[in-house]
């Protein structure tokens, strides 16, 4: 019989996919765990019990006239300044605005509950992506394909907010191929030969060229006879390769001499119904330095209608980049994108190809990817349901109508309705079917983007997220945390610190359903559906490291003794509570949500809902747990797989922990001495040793957890296994 001691130094691999249970040959096997439930991984390697949440607000139900029931919710952050931040909670036909956890305003919106979330057909085809937002200074733009883009603008005070339509002007036209189009307009340009010119007159025999959209005519000889010059210009233009001879006309008005006539260049027929760049000229052989005046008197217009409308749909998403507003994806043009004029975010005039004019582009691919997100990163990046795109030139120079290129780079697809976030130089997005979290990162060696699967080791925790938010690290004890509420009501939390190879996923569970999430600076807000007093209720809660219950309330610095507390949002519910640092027996609140403490609290109290059981079959009562992967080693006579083993002992290193159970054995934390009764247990930091485990099996695992609502941090452990 062999006895082997295993050292586990960290959990930076997170909870591992069950399909990896045989991969003891990879590093992640020893840096991960089989279960990390209601835990959050620290960048230093340990895992601590997840924070609780404090109750903020109950979301009103949909009015009975509109069908009643719970409203969908979408939450977004708004940063007016570094010190003034707001939480927007969109619900049925309204948006409630919070500052510092307090409602400060509410605006009426046109978005119904169904409009807020993505809508798909039974076959999974996209109907609507729901709402998305972008921000510019004091204005929040809200996009939805069925509504003209809305702007929500803050006024002079926290409570002063207005909502109105975003004033799009000079929209492009598009021929959708049905009977609703508007006839196009033929272009006309006026040409004059001023006498005297600014630097001289035209003399018979002088020669020049006309330039039509970068194509130059043959030499044209100037003559004082207007009819002859008209014919010469028309013939020269008709010979250009970029025009059709049919439809090019040059006419003139005046007395018959060139100096007193105006020539009109008309683009009609095959050349009509479109805008042309203003013609230019080049003098070839002249006696003086004469000039030609060319003015567009009638701008050409494409046949069609406004590219966006209530009939054709409005942009699904947008962002600000290089002084332009970029938008993408509509119902009728799902794979197109547009940009405003530079410095004029509401003007989409693209009738000229000047550098500051509007831009448009459509993907040139075999499929029809529907754009669902647009992000300003290293390059301008566009995410669709079928592939990922970027504009390669945007990193080093401005994007213009002449150099715009929309390049397809990977073909994974982004899930509609979820935002994308930049993390350590990579853009994270959830794949279309919600089964993978990917990082869109530029590979300099290939000069192209890659979409790496960063959830591969914990793919079982990607349970079709319905929300996505990023909380950036705010201290040396933090990493970047991504919160993904899943369709099954759980929440996947991804701890990432790419430079240190920290990529750890854990699973959170609450007594209810995680519904949506938003992060403002370092504060995370959750929308949670709970069954309260027998009925479903949707609540907004804020994550709080100082609270060890959910949907709770707390007073950590009591000025006078408190005999009880009222949680009006939790009537007739079983309340978990602590007073002065001691966990007491739960009590059921009365119809008003009030409970009476078994003795007055003198320094602090915390009250709310207890975390649910995370492993009811293996460890009844545990509200958090860490479970190691099966122990595997190489013995002198071969692999240990298939041989019975027993965990004999364990040394668990903890940090500020006051309750722990290891493989079914409770660990003592209270020390003997005077005045130890009815006082809180001092959190312990150090190593707790456990001996005398019984039971043989084929796995050799250690299960650590607790059924007590206190904080705990497991830094690592060493355990002995007999085989």
VEXTIDO-314644 format. One line per 5 residues: number of its first residue (from 1); their letters; for each residue x, y, z of C-alpha. Coordinates in Angstrom, 2 decimals, decimal comma, always signed. Example, Ala and Ser with C-alpha at 12.3 -4.5 7.8 and 13.67 -1.06 7.14 Angstrom:
2
1) AS) +12,30 -4,50 +7,80; +13,67 -1,06 +7,14 .
END
This chain:
723
1) XXXXX) +0,00 +0,00 +0,00; +1,38 +3,38 -1,04; +0,68 +6,67 +0,68; +1,14 +9,79 -1,43; +0,77 +13,43 -0,44 .
6) XXXXX) -0,73 +15,76 -3,04; -0,21 +19,54 -2,95; -2,78 +21,82 -4,53; -1,47 +25,37 -4,70; -4,21 +27,24 -6,59 .
11) XXXXX) -7,56 +27,18 -8,39; -6,71 +29,48 -11,32; -7,96 +26,83 -13,74; -11,47 +27,17 -12,31; -14,12 +24,48 -12,45 .
16) XXXXX) -13,18 +21,94 -15,10; -15,40 +20,33 -17,70; -16,29 +16,69 -16,78; -14,82 +15,71 -20,15; -11,39 +16,66 -18,79 .
21) XXXXX) -11,46 +14,18 -15,92; -9,01 +11,89 -17,70; -6,59 +14,69 -18,68; -4,27 +14,49 -15,70; -1,46 +15,16 -18,17 .
26) XXXXX) -2,36 +18,85 -18,59; -1,50 +21,71 -16,25; -5,11 +22,84 -15,93; -6,01 +19,54 -14,25; -3,90 +20,43 -11,22 .
31) XXXXX) -4,85 +24,13 -11,21; -8,58 +23,47 -11,39; -11,35 +21,75 -9,49; -14,25 +19,47 -10,20; -16,65 +21,87 -8,47 .
36) XXXXX) -16,37 +25,54 -7,58; -19,88 +26,53 -6,62; -20,83 +29,91 -5,18; -17,13 +30,71 -5,21; -15,05 +33,39 -6,88 .
41) XXXXX) -11,43 +32,75 -7,86; -8,80 +35,25 -6,75; -5,95 +36,16 -9,12; -3,47 +35,05 -6,44; -4,84 +31,53 -6,78 .
46) XXXXX) -7,28 +31,03 -3,92; -11,07 +30,80 -4,03; -13,44 +32,62 -1,70; -17,16 +32,47 -1,09; -19,00 +34,76 -3,48 .
51) XXXXX) -20,33 +38,10 -2,25; -23,97 +38,46 -1,34; -26,36 +41,12 -2,60; -28,43 +43,95 -1,17; -31,95 +44,67 -2,32 .
56) XXXXX) -32,51 +47,92 -4,24; -35,83 +47,91 -6,05; -38,73 +45,80 -7,27; -39,44 +46,01 -11,00; -43,11 +46,94 -11,62 .
61) XXXXX) -45,14 +44,38 -13,52; -46,52 +45,00 -17,00; -49,89 +46,82 -16,78; -52,91 +44,56 -17,21; -53,92 +46,55 -20,31 .
66) XXXXX) -50,67 +45,36 -21,92; -51,06 +41,77 -20,79; -49,68 +41,86 -17,24; -46,92 +39,66 -15,83; -43,23 +40,23 -15,22 .
71) XXXXX) -41,46 +42,64 -17,51; -38,23 +41,83 -19,28; -35,35 +43,97 -18,05; -32,19 +45,25 -19,69; -29,63 +47,13 -17,60 .
76) XXXXX) -26,88 +49,47 -18,85; -24,32 +51,76 -17,27; -24,02 +55,49 -18,04; -20,96 +57,51 -17,04; -21,60 +61,24 -17,09 .
81) XXXXX) -18,20 +61,82 -15,47; -15,70 +59,92 -13,35; -17,75 +60,84 -10,27; -21,28 +60,78 -11,68; -22,43 +57,36 -12,84 .
86) XXXXX) -25,90 +55,94 -13,36; -27,66 +52,63 -13,79; -30,37 +52,45 -16,46; -33,00 +49,76 -15,93; -35,14 +49,42 -19,04 .
91) XXXXX) -38,47 +47,71 -18,50; -41,85 +47,70 -20,24; -42,17 +51,17 -21,86; -40,00 +52,91 -19,26; -36,42 +53,33 -18,09 .
96) XXXXX) -35,69 +53,85 -14,40; -32,44 +55,65 -13,60; -30,43 +54,96 -10,43; -27,55 +56,86 -8,88; -25,73 +55,36 -5,89 .
101) XXXXX) -28,46 +52,74 -5,59; -31,29 +55,28 -5,38; -33,92 +56,02 -8,05; -33,38 +59,58 -9,31; -35,51 +59,68 -12,46 .
106) XXXXX) -37,67 +57,77 -14,89; -38,33 +58,32 -18,60; -41,06 +56,89 -20,80; -39,79 +54,80 -23,72; -41,54 +53,12 -26,68 .
111) XXXXX) -39,91 +49,75 -26,00; -42,30 +47,07 -24,81; -41,15 +44,18 -22,66; -40,77 +41,97 -25,74; -38,67 +44,63 -27,51 .
116) XXXXX) -36,00 +44,59 -24,82; -34,74 +41,05 -25,45; -33,69 +39,19 -28,62; -36,49 +37,40 -30,43; -35,94 +34,28 -32,50 .
121) XXXXX) -38,18 +32,05 -34,59; -38,81 +28,45 -33,58; -35,98 +27,48 -35,94; -33,59 +29,93 -34,32; -33,68 +32,60 -37,03 .
126) XXXXX) -33,25 +36,17 -35,84; -36,36 +38,35 -35,56; -35,00 +41,10 -33,33; -31,78 +41,68 -31,40; -33,47 +43,69 -28,65 .
131) XXXXX) -32,02 +47,03 -27,55; -28,39 +48,10 -27,45; -26,77 +51,36 -26,36; -23,78 +53,61 -26,86; -22,80 +56,83 -25,14 .
136) XXXXX) -21,40 +60,21 -26,10; -20,78 +62,65 -23,25; -24,20 +63,51 -21,74; -26,25 +61,46 -24,22; -27,17 +57,77 -24,28 .
141) XXXXX) -28,25 +56,43 -27,68; -30,62 +53,46 -27,62; -30,87 +51,30 -30,75; -33,66 +48,94 -31,79; -34,36 +47,78 -35,31 .
146) XXXXX) -38,09 +48,60 -35,06; -37,72 +52,12 -33,65; -35,95 +55,27 -34,71; -32,88 +55,57 -32,51; -33,64 +57,31 -29,21 .
151) XXXXX) -31,41 +59,68 -27,30; -31,65 +60,01 -23,54; -29,94 +63,17 -22,39; -29,02 +64,34 -18,93; -29,76 +67,94 -17,98 .
156) XXXXX) -28,41 +70,15 -15,21; -29,24 +67,80 -12,31; -29,30 +64,10 -11,53; -33,09 +64,10 -11,86; -33,22 +66,01 -15,16 .
161) XXXXX) -33,47 +63,58 -18,09; -35,21 +63,82 -21,46; -35,84 +61,31 -24,26; -36,33 +62,11 -27,94; -35,57 +60,81 -31,43 .
166) XXXXX) -32,00 +60,97 -32,68; -32,18 +63,42 -35,58; -30,75 +61,51 -38,55; -30,32 +63,75 -41,62; -29,24 +63,21 -45,23 .
171) XXXXX) -29,93 +59,49 -45,16; -28,72 +57,43 -48,08; -31,18 +55,98 -50,53; -31,57 +52,34 -51,43; -33,71 +50,56 -53,99 .
176) XXXXX) -35,32 +47,68 -52,13; -36,83 +46,39 -55,38; -40,52 +46,88 -54,71; -43,13 +49,53 -55,42; -42,38 +51,82 -52,51 .
181) XXXXX) -39,31 +53,47 -54,04; -38,97 +57,11 -55,09; -37,73 +57,93 -58,59; -34,10 +58,95 -58,78; -32,76 +62,30 -59,95 .
186) XXXXX) -30,40 +62,94 -62,85; -27,34 +65,07 -62,12; -26,61 +68,37 -63,85; -23,38 +70,38 -63,60; -22,87 +73,92 -64,90 .
191) XXXXX) -19,60 +74,79 -66,70; -18,50 +78,36 -67,47; -15,36 +79,89 -68,94; -15,07 +83,26 -67,17; -13,73 +86,18 -69,26 .
196) XXXXX) -11,67 +87,67 -67,87; -10,51 +84,79 -65,70; -8,87 +85,19 -62,35; -5,44 +85,07 -63,94; -6,13 +85,44 -67,64 .
201) XXXXX) -8,50 +84,85 -70,52; -9,19 +81,84 -72,68; -7,82 +82,18 -76,20; -8,84 +80,14 -79,22; -6,49 +77,20 -79,57 .
206) XXXXX) -5,91 +76,75 -75,83; -6,32 +73,08 -74,80; -7,63 +71,47 -71,63; -8,99 +68,21 -70,23; -12,16 +67,59 -68,19 .
211) XXXXX) -11,94 +65,14 -65,30; -14,98 +63,00 -64,45; -14,47 +60,98 -61,25; -10,70 +60,62 -61,76; -10,95 +59,83 -65,49 .
216) XXXXX) -9,49 +62,43 -67,86; -10,80 +63,22 -71,34; -8,69 +63,68 -74,43; -7,42 +67,19 -75,10; -10,23 +69,62 -75,90 .
221) XXXXX) -9,48 +72,71 -77,96; -11,04 +75,93 -76,76; -13,05 +77,93 -79,28; -15,09 +81,10 -78,95; -18,01 +79,45 -80,80 .
226) XXXXX) -20,20 +77,97 -78,08; -21,83 +75,35 -80,32; -18,46 +74,00 -81,43; -17,07 +73,86 -77,87; -20,27 +72,15 -76,68 .
231) XXXXX) -19,89 +69,42 -79,30; -16,20 +68,95 -78,52; -16,77 +68,58 -74,77; -19,70 +66,16 -75,24; -17,74 +63,95 -77,62 .
236) XXXXX) -14,71 +63,87 -75,32; -16,76 +62,95 -72,25; -18,63 +60,20 -74,12; -15,30 +58,53 -74,90; -14,44 +58,15 -71,18 .
241) XXXXX) -14,36 +54,53 -69,88; -16,35 +55,31 -66,75; -19,44 +56,69 -68,49; -21,93 +55,37 -70,99; -22,14 +57,40 -74,20 .
246) XXXXX) -25,89 +57,10 -74,08; -27,19 +59,65 -71,64; -24,27 +62,12 -71,61; -25,37 +65,48 -72,94; -23,82 +68,92 -73,03 .
251) XXXXX) -26,11 +71,86 -73,74; -25,63 +75,60 -73,43; -27,50 +78,85 -72,94; -26,30 +82,29 -74,01; -25,63 +84,46 -77,05 .
256) XXXXX) -23,59 +81,89 -78,94; -20,15 +82,95 -77,84; -18,33 +80,86 -75,29; -17,53 +83,79 -73,01; -21,23 +84,66 -72,56 .
261) XXXXX) -22,60 +81,10 -72,37; -23,16 +78,53 -69,64; -22,72 +74,87 -70,54; -24,76 +72,20 -68,77; -23,33 +68,70 -68,44 .
266) XXXXX) -26,22 +66,25 -67,95; -25,99 +62,66 -66,72; -29,09 +60,74 -67,77; -30,06 +57,33 -69,13; -27,44 +54,77 -68,14 .
271) XXXXX) -25,54 +57,49 -66,27; -28,54 +58,91 -64,44; -30,27 +58,38 -61,15; -27,08 +58,64 -59,14; -24,77 +61,30 -57,64 .
276) XXXXX) -21,54 +62,18 -59,47; -18,51 +63,91 -58,09; -18,10 +67,47 -59,32; -16,13 +67,50 -62,58; -12,63 +68,93 -62,59 .
281) XXXXX) -10,32 +70,23 -65,26; -6,67 +70,41 -66,22; -5,11 +73,02 -68,52; -2,76 +71,58 -71,12; -1,56 +74,30 -73,51 .
286) XXXXX) -2,65 +77,85 -72,70; -1,26 +81,29 -73,44; -2,31 +82,70 -70,05; -3,57 +80,95 -66,89; -7,33 +80,80 -67,39 .
291) XXXXX) -9,84 +78,96 -65,18; -13,07 +76,99 -65,52; -15,94 +77,25 -63,04; -17,85 +73,98 -62,48; -20,84 +73,88 -60,12 .
296) XXXXX) -23,27 +71,04 -59,37; -26,67 +72,61 -60,01; -28,70 +69,46 -59,48; -27,29 +66,67 -57,34; -28,01 +63,22 -58,68 .
301) XXXXX) -30,07 +60,89 -56,50; -30,34 +57,14 -56,57; -33,68 +55,57 -57,28; -35,10 +54,18 -54,05; -36,03 +55,37 -50,58 .
306) XXXXX) -34,37 +56,27 -47,30; -32,19 +53,37 -46,24; -33,78 +53,45 -42,76; -37,42 +54,01 -41,91; -40,24 +52,57 -39,84 .
311) XXXXX) -40,95 +50,27 -42,79; -37,38 +49,22 -43,59; -36,11 +49,23 -40,03; -33,51 +51,18 -38,08; -29,93 +50,35 -37,03 .
316) XXXXX) -29,54 +47,56 -34,47; -26,29 +48,73 -32,91; -23,81 +51,57 -32,98; -20,72 +53,19 -31,49; -18,64 +56,35 -31,78 .
321) XXXXX) -15,26 +56,06 -33,49; -12,92 +58,63 -35,04; -15,46 +61,42 -34,71; -18,21 +59,51 -36,50; -21,29 +57,60 -35,40 .
326) XXXXX) -21,06 +54,09 -36,82; -24,24 +52,01 -37,04; -24,94 +48,58 -38,46; -27,64 +46,09 -39,29; -31,30 +46,67 -40,13 .
331) XXXXX) -34,20 +44,31 -40,87; -33,88 +44,72 -44,64; -30,11 +45,30 -44,77; -28,80 +43,12 -41,94; -25,26 +42,90 -43,34 .
336) XXXXX) -24,66 +46,61 -44,01; -22,99 +49,32 -41,97; -22,89 +53,11 -42,20; -20,91 +55,98 -40,72; -21,87 +59,62 -40,31 .
341) XXXXX) -19,86 +62,55 -41,57; -16,79 +63,29 -39,50; -17,68 +65,65 -36,67; -21,41 +65,44 -37,46; -22,76 +62,26 -35,84 .
346) XXXXX) -26,31 +62,74 -37,13; -25,42 +63,59 -40,78; -25,06 +60,55 -43,05; -24,55 +62,48 -46,28; -22,47 +60,27 -48,59 .
351) XXXXX) -23,15 +62,05 -51,91; -19,50 +62,99 -52,24; -16,40 +60,89 -51,75; -14,63 +63,61 -49,79; -12,76 +62,30 -46,74 .
356) XXXXX) -15,20 +63,78 -44,22; -18,39 +62,54 -45,90; -20,55 +59,61 -44,85; -19,53 +56,00 -45,39; -21,39 +52,80 -46,17 .
361) XXXXX) -20,29 +49,22 -46,73; -21,92 +45,83 -47,17; -20,32 +42,45 -46,55; -19,39 +40,65 -49,74; -19,88 +37,06 -48,59 .
366) XXXXX) -21,85 +34,02 -49,67; -24,08 +34,14 -46,59; -25,98 +37,09 -45,11; -24,50 +37,77 -41,66; -26,69 +39,98 -39,49 .
371) XXXXX) -24,68 +42,56 -37,57; -25,56 +42,54 -33,86; -22,66 +44,43 -32,20; -20,08 +47,02 -33,18; -17,05 +47,86 -31,06 .
376) XXXXX) -14,27 +50,45 -31,24; -11,12 +48,58 -30,29; -7,70 +48,31 -31,91; -9,68 +48,44 -35,13; -13,37 +49,04 -35,64 .
381) XXXXX) -14,83 +45,58 -35,10; -18,22 +44,30 -36,20; -19,82 +41,14 -34,87; -22,55 +39,32 -36,74; -24,56 +36,16 -36,23 .
386) XXXXX) -22,31 +34,31 -38,67; -18,86 +35,91 -38,61; -16,58 +38,62 -37,26; -15,33 +41,59 -39,31; -12,97 +44,51 -38,89 .
391) XXXXX) -11,78 +47,58 -40,78; -8,02 +47,06 -41,10; -7,00 +50,64 -41,82; -8,55 +52,21 -38,73; -5,57 +51,53 -36,46 .
396) XXXXX) -3,13 +53,91 -38,16; -5,20 +56,43 -40,12; -8,77 +57,72 -40,35; -11,34 +55,68 -42,21; -12,71 +57,53 -45,25 .
401) XXXXX) -15,17 +56,72 -48,05; -12,21 +55,97 -50,32; -10,27 +53,55 -48,09; -13,09 +51,73 -46,29; -12,62 +47,95 -46,34 .
406) XXXXX) -14,79 +45,56 -44,37; -12,74 +42,40 -43,88; -14,14 +39,09 -42,71; -11,66 +37,34 -40,46; -13,32 +34,57 -38,41 .
411) XXXXX) -16,62 +32,71 -38,71; -17,92 +31,99 -35,21; -20,90 +34,32 -34,86; -21,94 +36,44 -31,88; -25,03 +35,83 -29,79 .
416) XXXXX) -27,65 +38,56 -30,41; -28,51 +40,83 -27,52; -25,22 +40,48 -25,66; -22,56 +43,16 -25,48; -18,86 +42,67 -26,22 .
421) XXXXX) -16,02 +43,86 -23,98; -12,32 +44,59 -24,27; -10,14 +42,63 -21,82; -6,35 +42,92 -21,88; -6,28 +43,85 -25,56 .
426) XXXXX) -8,77 +41,19 -26,66; -12,49 +41,61 -27,32; -14,62 +39,01 -25,53; -17,92 +37,87 -27,01; -20,33 +34,98 -26,48 .
431) XXXXX) -20,64 +32,68 -29,48; -23,97 +32,59 -31,27; -25,45 +29,49 -29,62; -24,20 +30,51 -26,16; -21,90 +27,50 -25,79 .
436) XXXXX) -18,54 +29,27 -25,87; -16,86 +32,46 -24,69; -14,34 +33,69 -27,25; -11,62 +36,32 -27,39; -11,27 +38,26 -30,63 .
441) XXXXX) -7,58 +39,11 -30,67; -5,20 +40,39 -33,33; -2,29 +38,09 -34,14; +0,62 +40,17 -35,40; +2,35 +37,14 -36,91 .
446) XXXXX) -0,62 +36,49 -39,18; -1,78 +40,13 -39,45; -5,32 +38,93 -38,79; -7,75 +38,32 -35,97; -8,37 +35,04 -34,21 .
451) XXXXX) -11,43 +34,04 -32,19; -10,02 +31,71 -29,53; -12,30 +29,61 -27,33; -11,37 +30,68 -23,79; -14,15 +28,64 -22,15 .
456) XXXXX) -12,98 +25,30 -23,52; -11,88 +23,95 -20,13; -15,26 +24,77 -18,58; -17,63 +24,48 -21,52; -20,26 +22,84 -19,29 .
461) XXXXX) -20,66 +26,19 -17,49; -21,55 +28,03 -20,71; -25,28 +27,52 -20,41; -26,60 +29,89 -23,08; -26,08 +33,25 -21,32 .
466) XXXXX) -28,89 +35,81 -21,43; -26,72 +38,66 -20,14; -23,06 +39,67 -20,17; -21,12 +42,30 -18,19; -17,51 +42,98 -17,26 .
471) XXXXX) -16,22 +44,19 -13,89; -12,66 +45,40 -14,27; -10,12 +44,87 -11,51; -10,05 +47,66 -8,95; -7,29 +46,44 -6,63 .
476) XXXXX) -4,41 +43,98 -6,43; -6,81 +41,42 -4,94; -9,05 +41,56 -7,99; -8,91 +40,28 -11,53; -11,32 +41,11 -14,33 .
481) XXXXX) -14,61 +39,32 -13,72; -17,20 +38,59 -16,39; -20,75 +37,84 -15,28; -23,00 +35,72 -17,49; -26,52 +34,96 -16,23 .
486) XXXXX) -27,59 +31,70 -17,87; -30,90 +30,64 -19,32; -31,26 +28,06 -16,51; -31,11 +30,78 -13,81; -27,53 +30,18 -12,70 .
491) XXXXX) -24,67 +32,62 -13,28; -21,30 +31,76 -14,76; -18,50 +33,98 -13,47; -15,24 +34,12 -15,40; -12,10 +35,34 -13,62 .
496) XXXXX) -9,44 +36,38 -16,11; -5,96 +37,82 -15,89; -4,49 +36,84 -19,24; -0,93 +37,97 -18,51; -0,82 +35,62 -15,50 .
501) XXXXX) -2,65 +32,73 -17,21; -5,62 +33,07 -14,87; -8,74 +31,78 -16,62; -11,17 +30,43 -14,05; -14,89 +29,82 -14,39 .
506) XXXXX) -17,17 +29,21 -11,43; -20,92 +28,80 -11,08; -23,15 +30,89 -8,83; -26,59 +29,88 -7,65; -29,21 +31,89 -5,81 .
511) XXXXX) -32,68 +31,27 -4,44; -34,19 +32,44 -7,70; -33,18 +33,11 -11,30; -30,38 +35,41 -12,38; -31,94 +37,42 -15,19 .
516) XXXXX) -29,58 +40,24 -16,24; -26,43 +42,02 -15,09; -24,72 +45,39 -15,44; -21,53 +46,83 -14,00; -20,85 +50,46 -13,15 .
521) XXXXX) -17,17 +50,98 -12,40; -16,58 +48,30 -9,72; -20,21 +47,72 -8,69; -22,22 +44,83 -10,15; -26,02 +44,97 -10,35 .
526) XXXXX) -28,26 +41,96 -10,89; -31,82 +41,51 -12,04; -33,14 +38,44 -10,22; -36,50 +36,67 -10,41; -37,52 +35,33 -6,99 .
531) XXXXX) -40,64 +33,62 -5,71; -41,80 +35,80 -2,83; -44,90 +35,00 -0,81; -45,84 +32,45 -3,48; -45,59 +34,81 -6,48 .
536) XXXXX) -42,74 +35,59 -8,92; -41,14 +38,99 -8,42; -38,31 +40,64 -10,34; -35,83 +42,57 -8,19; -32,77 +44,73 -8,77 .
541) XXXXX) -29,91 +43,93 -6,38; -26,35 +45,14 -5,94; -23,43 +42,84 -5,17; -21,89 +43,58 -1,77; -18,70 +41,98 -0,43 .
546) XXXXX) -19,73 +42,77 +3,14; -23,00 +40,80 +2,90; -23,25 +37,00 +3,10; -26,92 +36,70 +2,11; -28,91 +37,53 -1,04 .
551) XXXXX) -31,54 +40,21 -1,56; -30,66 +41,47 +1,88; -30,21 +44,53 +3,98; -27,45 +45,41 +6,39; -26,33 +47,92 +8,97 .
556) XXXXX) -22,70 +47,36 +9,83; -22,34 +50,31 +12,16; -25,32 +50,54 +14,49; -25,55 +53,72 +16,53; -28,18 +52,30 +18,94 .
561) XXXXX) -29,40 +48,74 +19,67; -31,76 +47,25 +17,08; -34,44 +44,80 +18,20; -35,25 +43,64 +14,69; -35,42 +44,58 +11,03 .
566) XXXXX) -38,08 +44,88 +8,36; -37,50 +43,54 +4,87; -40,70 +44,74 +3,21; -39,69 +43,04 -0,04; -39,54 +39,59 +1,64 .
571) XXXXX) -42,90 +39,08 +3,41; -43,49 +35,61 +4,87; -40,05 +34,41 +3,74; -37,47 +32,52 +5,78; -34,83 +35,09 +6,69 .
576) XXXXX) -31,19 +34,24 +7,36; -29,66 +36,83 +9,67; -26,58 +37,74 +11,68; -26,31 +40,07 +14,63; -22,99 +41,40 +15,87 .
581) XXXXX) -21,16 +38,92 +13,65; -23,05 +35,86 +14,91; -25,17 +33,69 +12,60; -28,52 +33,06 +14,31; -31,31 +30,59 +13,65 .
586) XXXXX) -33,36 +31,72 +10,63; -36,76 +33,29 +11,24; -39,84 +33,63 +9,07; -40,80 +37,24 +8,40; -44,36 +38,33 +9,02 .
591) XXXXX) -46,66 +39,69 +6,31; -44,86 +43,02 +6,44; -41,41 +41,44 +6,14; -40,46 +42,09 +9,79; -38,46 +39,81 +12,05 .
596) XXXXX) -37,52 +40,25 +15,71; -33,98 +39,33 +16,65; -33,53 +36,81 +19,47; -31,58 +39,55 +21,19; -30,91 +43,19 +20,22 .
601) XXXXX) -28,07 +43,85 +17,80; -25,59 +46,31 +19,26; -22,93 +46,69 +16,58; -24,23 +45,27 +13,29; -26,82 +43,12 +11,57 .
606) XXXXX) -27,21 +41,42 +8,18; -30,48 +39,86 +7,01; -31,72 +38,33 +3,77; -32,11 +35,08 +1,88; -29,68 +32,23 +2,44 .
611) XXXXX) -27,74 +30,90 -0,51; -29,31 +27,67 -1,87; -27,78 +24,21 -1,62; -25,19 +23,69 -4,32; -24,64 +19,91 -4,00 .
616) XXXXX) -27,83 +18,54 -2,42; -26,97 +14,92 -3,24; -23,32 +14,88 -2,19; -23,30 +17,47 +0,59; -26,78 +18,39 +1,84 .
621) XXXXX) -26,88 +21,91 +3,25; -23,67 +23,16 +1,65; -24,18 +26,67 +0,26; -20,70 +26,77 -1,25; -18,10 +24,16 -2,06 .
626) XXXXX) -14,70 +23,38 -3,49; -14,21 +19,83 -4,74; -10,89 +18,62 -6,08; -10,53 +16,58 -9,23; -9,89 +12,83 -8,86 .
631) XXXXX) -6,43 +12,02 -7,55; -4,22 +10,39 -10,17; -0,54 +9,46 -9,95; +1,98 +7,12 -11,45; +2,96 +4,18 -9,23 .
636) XXXXX) +6,00 +1,93 -9,65; +3,81 -0,80 -11,11; +1,70 +1,46 -13,29; -1,05 +4,06 -13,21; -3,23 +4,47 -10,13 .
641) XXXXX) -6,42 +4,60 -12,21; -8,87 +1,85 -11,31; -7,39 +1,24 -7,87; -9,22 +2,02 -4,69; -7,85 +4,84 -2,61 .
646) XXXXX) -8,65 +6,69 +0,61; -7,99 +10,27 +1,59; -6,26 +9,87 +4,94; -5,67 +13,47 +5,99; -5,86 +17,02 +4,71 .
651) XXXXX) -4,13 +20,29 +5,54; -6,24 +23,20 +4,30; -4,79 +26,70 +4,15; -7,53 +29,26 +4,68; -7,75 +33,03 +4,93 .
656) XXXXX) -10,13 +34,84 +7,31; -12,42 +31,83 +7,62; -14,67 +30,84 +10,52; -16,52 +27,73 +9,32; -15,41 +24,77 +7,25 .
661) XXXXX) -16,34 +21,14 +6,61; -13,77 +18,84 +4,96; -14,99 +15,49 +3,59; -17,83 +15,52 +6,07; -15,69 +16,47 +9,06 .
666) XXXXX) -16,50 +19,85 +10,68; -13,44 +21,93 +11,54; -13,25 +23,67 +14,91; -12,59 +27,42 +14,78; -13,78 +28,61 +18,19 .
671) XXXXX) -11,00 +28,70 +20,76; -11,29 +28,09 +24,49; -10,92 +30,99 +26,88; -12,91 +33,58 +28,77; -16,05 +35,17 +27,33 .
676) XXXXX) -16,27 +32,82 +24,34; -20,03 +32,20 +24,52; -22,38 +34,30 +22,40; -19,47 +36,07 +20,73; -18,52 +35,85 +17,06 .
681) XXXXX) -15,79 +33,48 +16,00; -12,67 +35,37 +15,04; -11,83 +34,66 +11,38; -8,85 +32,34 +11,16; -5,92 +32,59 +8,78 .
686) XXXXX) -3,54 +29,67 +8,54; -3,60 +25,89 +8,14; -6,33 +23,63 +9,53; -5,36 +19,97 +9,86; -7,86 +17,15 +9,60 .
691) XXXXX) -7,10 +13,50 +10,29; -8,93 +10,21 +10,39; -11,02 +10,23 +7,20; -12,77 +6,95 +6,50; -14,03 +5,35 +3,33 .
696) XXXXX) -12,46 +3,92 +0,19; -13,40 +4,81 -3,39; -11,90 +5,08 -6,85; -11,52 +8,88 -6,93; -9,65 +10,18 -3,88 .
701) XXXXX) -11,22 +13,63 -3,81; -11,49 +16,33 -1,14; -14,78 +18,20 -0,74; -14,65 +21,45 +1,22; -17,68 +23,57 +2,01 .
706) XXXXX) -20,06 +24,89 +4,61; -23,73 +25,38 +5,38; -23,12 +28,55 +7,40; -23,52 +32,04 +5,90; -20,06 +33,38 +6,63 .
711) XXXXX) -17,10 +34,43 +4,57; -14,42 +31,87 +3,74; -11,35 +31,71 +1,52; -9,54 +28,50 +0,59; -6,00 +29,27 -0,59 .
716) XXXXX) -4,88 +25,69 -1,19; -4,46 +22,33 +0,45; -2,26 +19,30 +0,84; -3,81 +15,87 +1,34; -2,51 +12,34 +1,82 .
721) XXX) -3,97 +9,46 -0,17; -3,50 +5,76 +0,51; -3,66 +3,50 -2,53 .
END
